[in-house]
Amino acid sequence: MLIRVDPSSPTPLGDQVAASVRRAVAEGQVSAGDRLPPAREVASSLGINLHTVLRGYQQLRDEGLVDLRRGRGAVLTAAATGGHAEITERATELVALARRLGLGEDDVLGMVRGAFR
């Protein structure tokens, strides 16, 4: 799996790492049980700090998409392939767009609630 970041983007690199993994899951490039590349290798190949990569992996863990264990690495969970990753990716994109447009959290939540009706 190839993880990509854009250093010129205003999006923090750790967020980009997480988004890259979510995208790979959504596109079917990886599935539950697959290991993510070791954080050290990703950091070295992208020329970014190890802790930046770990921050991205921790985001994925917090979302329930990755199981992080010392010595075992990062492994995609079953939640990663159940559409959860795609929804999380889209939500992240929605928040980024809302911020660019100057919309607040309440505005966006109201729109999402309206879409459910």
C-alpha positions in Angstrom: 0.0 0.0 0.0 1.3 3.4 -1.0 0.8 6.3 1.5 1.0 9.7 0.0 1.2 13.2 1.4 1.4 16.7 -0.1 3.8 18.9 1.9 2.4 22.0 0.3 -1.2 21.2 1.5 -2.6 23.2 4.4 -3.8 19.8 5.8 -1.5 18.5 8.6 0.7 15.7 7.4 -0.6 13.3 10.1 -4.1 13.9 8.8 -3.0 13.2 5.3 -1.4 9.9 6.3 -4.7 8.8 7.9 -6.7 10.0 4.8 -4.4 8.1 2.5 -5.0 4.9 4.4 -8.8 5.6 4.5 -8.7 6.1 0.7 -6.9 2.9 0.1 -9.5 1.0 2.2 -12.4 2.7 0.4 -10.9 1.8 -3.0 -10.4 -1.8 -2.0 -6.6 -1.7 -2.1 -6.4 -3.1 1.4 -8.8 -5.0 3.6 -9.4 -6.2 7.2 -6.4 -8.1 8.6 -3.9 -6.3 6.3 -0.9 -4.7 8.0 -0.1 -1.1 7.4 3.5 -0.3 6.4 5.7 0.2 9.5 5.6 3.8 10.6 9.4 4.1 10.4 9.4 3.0 6.8 6.6 5.4 5.9 8.4 8.3 7.6 11.6 7.5 5.9 10.1 7.1 2.4 8.1 10.3 2.7 10.8 12.3 4.4 8.6 13.2 7.4 8.9 12.7 11.1 8.1 9.3 12.6 5.7 10.9 15.1 3.8 12.5 12.3 3.1 9.1 10.8 2.2 7.7 14.2 -0.2 10.5 14.8 -2.0 9.5 11.5 -2.0 5.8 12.6 -3.4 6.9 16.0 -6.2 8.8 14.3 -7.2 5.6 12.5 -7.0 3.7 15.8 -9.3 6.2 17.5 -11.7 5.8 14.6 -11.7 2.0 15.1 -10.1 1.3 11.7 -6.7 0.1 12.9 -5.5 -2.0 15.8 -2.1 -0.7 17.0 0.1 -3.1 19.1 3.7 -2.7 20.0 5.8 -5.2 18.1 2.8 -6.2 15.9 2.4 -3.0 14.1 -0.8 -1.5 12.7 -3.5 -3.9 11.4 -6.7 -3.0 9.7 -9.8 -4.0 11.7 -13.1 -5.4 10.3 -14.6 -1.9 10.7 -12.2 -0.7 8.0 -14.0 -2.7 5.3 -17.6 -2.2 6.4 -17.9 1.3 4.8 -16.8 3.0 8.0 -13.6 4.2 6.4 -15.4 5.7 3.5 -17.8 7.6 5.7 -15.0 8.8 7.9 -13.1 10.0 4.8 -16.1 11.8 3.4 -16.8 13.4 6.8 -13.2 14.6 7.0 -13.6 16.1 3.5 -16.9 17.7 4.5 -15.3 19.4 7.6 -12.3 20.7 5.5 -14.7 22.2 3.0 -16.9 23.7 5.7 -13.9 25.3 7.3 -12.8 26.8 3.9 -16.3 28.2 3.5 -16.3 29.6 7.0 -19.1 27.4 8.3 -19.2 26.3 11.9 -19.8 22.9 13.5 -23.4 23.7 14.2 -24.1 24.8 10.6 -22.6 21.5 9.2 -24.4 19.3 11.8 -27.7 21.0 10.9 -27.1 20.2 7.3 -26.3 16.6 8.0 -29.3 16.2 10.2 -31.4 17.7 7.4 -30.0 15.2 5.0 -31.3 12.3 7.2 -34.9 13.6 7.0 
